[in-house]
């Protein structure tokens, strides 16, 4: 994994852990539903941010190598990307 992306992904993961613990406390404390939803949506945005980092790493490393290899490796890369975005029809 690219060093900078690795550090940023770990940081994002730690933030997510805290957000999830906070969400659990909110549910346990039966806080106002809209506040819980707001926190849940923030977690979804954080997960999307993490996904973007991981995808960037994948594109800059694995996919680049797979495309350079060509043939079956290139097709495998295309399939992975389609699945990552739910475009594979499954």
Number of C-alpha atoms within 10 A of each C-alpha: 12 12 9 10 15 14 12 14 18 12 13 16 15 12 14 19 13 12 17 15 11 15 20 13 13 16 14 9 9 10 12 10 11 9 13 18 12 12 17 16 12 14 19 13 13 17 16 12 14 20 14 13 18 18 15 14 18 17 15 13 13 13 21 13 15 18 16 11 11 12 10 11 15 17 13 15 20 16 13 15 17 13 13 12 8 10 11 12 6 5
